């Protein structure tokens, strides 16, 4: 949030052309994304994760075709980084392996992620990983994934113009009724 306030103090954004409002908005959001990622690193987000997210969001901004989409990406980016910093602050007791797994889950909510995939990434058996995850987070891997999806759903519903069926598809729910039941 301090990065957002700092960006406001810079002015109306980076002026490339008085007539190219889309380019001006893109440049402003790119600078903002960089400030937010640096702030997130200072607050404990792994630099590798922050840089990867920064690159992904900048590519999305560059591909945006209108101001509405640029603003939507900006809101999604800010919410994503805030969530990650918040999770770090409340997850102080987690081992590096479980923190990495939590980051992986959050970055791949659109994909089907299971215990086997996560355990294999760390070189653990499914049973050991599942027990370690539950012991450190207080919830099962499945419950953690569902919690993160619900948080992303809330963010997308309140900060974007995406339709519910688009959110349903983006987060990999099989049907709108299952999405409704989970939410």
VOPAGU-2260 file (C-alpha; in pm, 1 decimal, decimal comma):
REM VOPAGU-2260
SITE   aa  ch    i         X         Y         Z
SITE  UNK   A    0       0,0       0,0       0,0
SITE  UNK   A    1     294,7     230,5      62,9
SITE  UNK   A    2     409,3     161,1    -294,4
SITE  UNK   A    3      65,8     265,8    -419,4
SITE  UNK   A    4      83,5     589,4    -219,8
SITE  UNK   A    5     435,3     649,2    -351,3
SITE  UNK   A    6     314,2     604,3    -707,9
SITE  UNK   A    7      42,8     863,8    -648,3
SITE  UNK   A    8     308,0    1109,1    -532,4
SITE  UNK   A    9     492,0    1063,9    -862,3
SITE  UNK   A   10     200,6    1229,2   -1041,3
SITE  UNK   A   11     -36,1    1124,1   -1313,6
SITE  UNK   A   12     192,7     855,5   -1441,1
SITE  UNK   A   13     458,4     835,5   -1704,6
SITE  UNK   A   14     372,9    1047,5   -2004,3
SITE  UNK   A   15     475,2     901,0   -2336,2
SITE  UNK   A   16     218,6    1081,7   -2540,6
SITE  UNK   A   17     -66,6    1306,7   -2446,1
SITE  UNK   A   18    -291,7    1113,7   -2683,5
SITE  UNK   A   19    -191,6     755,3   -2609,2
SITE  UNK   A   20    -374,8     694,1   -2282,2
SITE  UNK   A   21    -341,4     317,0   -2307,4
SITE  UNK   A   22      38,3     338,2   -2339,5
SITE  UNK   A   23      50,6     585,7   -2051,4
SITE  UNK   A   24    -159,2     354,1   -1832,8
SITE  UNK   A   25      58,3      54,6   -1923,1
SITE  UNK   A   26     377,9     241,0   -1836,4
SITE  UNK   A   27     232,1     356,1   -1505,7
SITE  UNK   A   28     121,3       4,2   -1410,3
SITE  UNK   A   29     459,9    -141,2   -1508,2
SITE  UNK   A   30     632,9     104,5   -1274,2
SITE  UNK   A   31     374,7      31,4   -1003,8
SITE  UNK   A   32     424,0    -343,9   -1043,9
SITE  UNK   A   33     797,7    -299,6    -998,9
SITE  UNK   A   34     746,8     -91,6    -683,9
SITE  UNK   A   35     500,6    -345,2    -542,9
SITE  UNK   A   36     729,3    -641,1    -614,6
SITE  UNK   A   37    1021,1    -465,9    -443,4
SITE  UNK   A   38     801,7    -385,7    -142,7
SITE  UNK   A   39     690,6    -750,0    -129,3
SITE  UNK   A   40    1053,9    -867,8    -132,0
SITE  UNK   A   41    1131,8    -633,6     158,0
SITE  UNK   A   42     838,8    -788,2     346,0
SITE  UNK   A   43     961,3   -1143,8     295,0
SITE  UNK   A   44     831,9   -1270,2     -41,5
SITE  UNK   A   45    1104,3   -1476,5    -207,6
SITE  UNK   A   46    1280,0   -1262,1    -467,2
SITE  UNK   A   47    1250,6   -1540,4    -726,8
SITE  UNK   A   48     873,8   -1552,1    -674,1
SITE  UNK   A   49     837,1   -1173,1    -680,2
SITE  UNK   A   50    1043,9   -1136,2    -998,1
SITE  UNK   A   51     850,1   -1413,0   -1172,3
SITE  UNK   A   52     518,1   -1254,2   -1076,3
SITE  UNK   A   53     647,4    -912,6   -1180,7
SITE  UNK   A   54     740,8   -1048,7   -1525,2
SITE  UNK   A   55     406,6   -1228,5   -1564,1
SITE  UNK   A   56     202,6    -921,4   -1474,9
SITE  UNK   A   57     408,9    -693,7   -1700,0
SITE  UNK   A   58     352,6    -933,3   -1990,9
SITE  UNK   A   59     -21,0    -933,9   -1918,2
SITE  UNK   A   60     -24,6    -552,6   -1909,1
SITE  UNK   A   61     163,6    -530,9   -2239,1
SITE  UNK   A   62     -86,2    -769,4   -2399,2
SITE  UNK   A   63    -389,5    -575,4   -2271,2
SITE  UNK   A   64    -591,5    -411,6   -2545,9
SITE  UNK   A   65    -785,1    -154,5   -2343,8
SITE  UNK   A   66    -773,3      56,7   -2028,0
SITE  UNK   A   67   -1032,3    -158,6   -1851,6
SITE  UNK   A   68    -814,6    -468,8   -1889,6
SITE  UNK   A   69    -504,2    -277,9   -1771,4
SITE  UNK   A   70    -691,4    -165,9   -1459,0
SITE  UNK   A   71    -820,7    -519,1   -1400,4
SITE  UNK   A   72    -466,1    -659,8   -1419,2
SITE  UNK   A   73    -346,5    -386,5   -1182,3
SITE  UNK   A   74    -608,4    -480,4    -921,7
SITE  UNK   A   75    -530,7    -850,8    -957,9
SITE  UNK   A   76    -155,9    -785,7    -924,0
SITE  UNK   A   77    -193,9    -569,2    -615,1
SITE  UNK   A   78    -428,3    -819,0    -447,5
SITE  UNK   A   79    -192,7   -1105,5    -530,3
SITE  UNK   A   80     112,1    -937,7    -375,7
SITE  UNK   A   81     -83,0    -821,1     -70,1
SITE  UNK   A   82    -210,1   -1176,6     -14,3
SITE  UNK   A   83     140,4   -1317,6     -42,6
SITE  UNK   A   84     285,6   -1070,4     208,1
SITE  UNK   A   85      -7,8   -1134,9     440,5
SITE  UNK   A   86      47,2   -1510,2     419,5
SITE  UNK   A   87     413,7   -1464,0     505,6
SITE  UNK   A   88     324,1   -1257,1     808,2
SITE  UNK   A   89      83,3   -1520,4     940,6
SITE  UNK   A   90     295,3   -1818,1     829,2
SITE  UNK   A   91     606,7   -1729,1    1026,9
SITE  UNK   A   92     637,8   -2081,2    1170,9
SITE  UNK   A   93     647,6   -2263,2     836,5
SITE  UNK   A   94     951,5   -2449,2     711,7
SITE  UNK   A   95    1102,7   -2334,3     380,9
SITE  UNK   A   96     965,4   -2646,1     208,9
SITE  UNK   A   97     607,6   -2582,2     318,4
SITE  UNK   A   98     637,4   -2209,6     234,7
SITE  UNK   A   99     758,0   -2309,4    -111,9
SITE  UNK   A  100     463,2   -2546,6    -147,5
SITE  UNK   A  101     219,8   -2274,6     -38,9
SITE  UNK   A  102     373,4   -2036,7    -295,5
SITE  UNK   A  103     346,8   -2304,0    -563,2
SITE  UNK   A  104     -19,9   -2362,7    -480,2
SITE  UNK   A  105     -98,2   -1990,3    -498,3
SITE  UNK   A  106      82,6   -1949,6    -829,8
SITE  UNK   A  107     -91,4   -2250,9    -985,4
SITE  UNK   A  108    -451,0   -2220,6    -866,2
SITE  UNK   A  109    -572,7   -2258,0   -1224,5
SITE  UNK   A  110    -409,6   -2599,0   -1249,3
SITE  UNK   A  111    -496,3   -2924,5   -1080,9
SITE  UNK   A  112    -245,3   -2952,5    -797,3
SITE  UNK   A  113    -235,6   -3255,9    -572,4
SITE  UNK   A  114     -33,1   -3392,7    -284,4
SITE  UNK   A  115     172,1   -3617,8    -512,8
SITE  UNK   A  116     286,2   -3325,4    -731,1
SITE  UNK   A  117     384,0   -3117,1    -428,7
SITE  UNK   A  118     557,7   -3404,2    -249,1
SITE  UNK   A  119     749,6   -3502,1    -560,2
SITE  UNK   A  120     878,3   -3144,9    -604,2
SITE  UNK   A  121    1036,1   -3169,0    -257,8
SITE  UNK   A  122    1150,3   -3529,3    -278,9
SITE  UNK   A  123     908,7   -3642,1      -5,6
SITE  UNK   A  124     664,3   -3931,6       1,9
SITE  UNK   A  125     299,2   -3832,6     -24,2
SITE  UNK   A  126     233,3   -3951,6     330,9
SITE  UNK   A  127     526,0   -3761,6     485,1
SITE  UNK   A  128     446,6   -3442,1     293,2
SITE  UNK   A  129      77,2   -3458,4     379,4
SITE  UNK   A  130     150,9   -3499,3     751,1
SITE  UNK   A  131     418,9   -3227,5     750,5
SITE  UNK   A  132     189,4   -2985,9     566,3
SITE  UNK   A  133     -99,6   -3044,4     805,5
SITE  UNK   A  134     125,0   -3018,8    1111,9
SITE  UNK   A  135     269,9   -2684,1    1001,1
SITE  UNK   A  136     -36,4   -2517,3     847,7
SITE  UNK   A  137    -309,2   -2673,2    1058,2
SITE  UNK   A  138    -501,7   -2786,9     750,3
SITE  UNK   A  139    -483,6   -3049,8     482,2
SITE  UNK   A  140    -336,5   -2972,2     140,8
SITE  UNK   A  141    -682,7   -2999,5     -15,5
SITE  UNK   A  142    -832,8   -2758,4     239,4
SITE  UNK   A  143    -545,3   -2514,9     187,0
SITE  UNK   A  144    -595,3   -2523,0    -191,5
SITE  UNK   A  145    -969,6   -2464,0    -149,3
SITE  UNK   A  146    -904,7   -2175,4      91,9
SITE  UNK   A  147    -666,7   -2011,2    -155,3
SITE  UNK   A  148    -912,2   -2058,5    -443,2
SITE  UNK   A  149   -1188,7   -1896,9    -238,1
SITE  UNK   A  150    -959,9   -1602,6    -159,6
SITE  UNK   A  151    -878,0   -1566,1    -530,5
SITE  UNK   A  152   -1249,5   -1590,3    -615,1
SITE  UNK   A  153   -1331,2   -1313,7    -367,5
SITE  UNK   A  154   -1057,4   -1097,9    -513,5
SITE  UNK   A  155   -1169,2   -1157,1    -872,8
SITE  UNK   A  156   -1534,8   -1097,6    -787,7
SITE  UNK   A  157   -1464,0    -769,7    -612,5
SITE  UNK   A  158   -1173,8    -634,9    -821,3
SITE  UNK   A  159   -1244,5    -743,4   -1176,1
SITE  UNK   A  160   -1522,4    -746,5   -1429,8
SITE  UNK   A  161   -1496,3   -1121,6   -1481,7
SITE  UNK   A  162   -1820,4   -1314,2   -1499,3
SITE  UNK   A  163   -1877,8   -1595,0   -1250,2
SITE  UNK   A  164   -1858,0   -1856,9   -1526,3
SITE  UNK   A  165   -1519,1   -1713,2   -1634,1
SITE  UNK   A  166   -1390,8   -1736,3   -1277,8
SITE  UNK   A  167   -1529,8   -2089,3   -1266,1
SITE  UNK   A  168   -1325,6   -2184,5   -1574,1
SITE  UNK   A  169   -1012,4   -1994,1   -1468,4
SITE  UNK   A  170    -990,9   -2174,6   -1135,3
SITE  UNK   A  171   -1063,8   -2516,1   -1281,4
SITE  UNK   A  172   -1403,2   -2594,5   -1133,4
SITE  UNK   A  173   -1589,4   -2866,1   -1321,9
SITE  UNK   A  174   -1929,2   -2704,0   -1304,9
SITE  UNK   A  175   -2095,1   -2379,9   -1194,2
SITE  UNK   A  176   -2290,6   -2567,3    -926,0
SITE  UNK   A  177   -1969,3   -2709,6    -772,2
SITE  UNK   A  178   -1818,2   -2360,6    -780,3
SITE  UNK   A  179   -2125,9   -2230,4    -595,6
SITE  UNK   A  180   -2113,0   -2509,9    -337,5
SITE  UNK   A  181   -1744,9   -2448,5    -264,3
SITE  UNK   A  182   -1779,0   -2072,0    -253,1
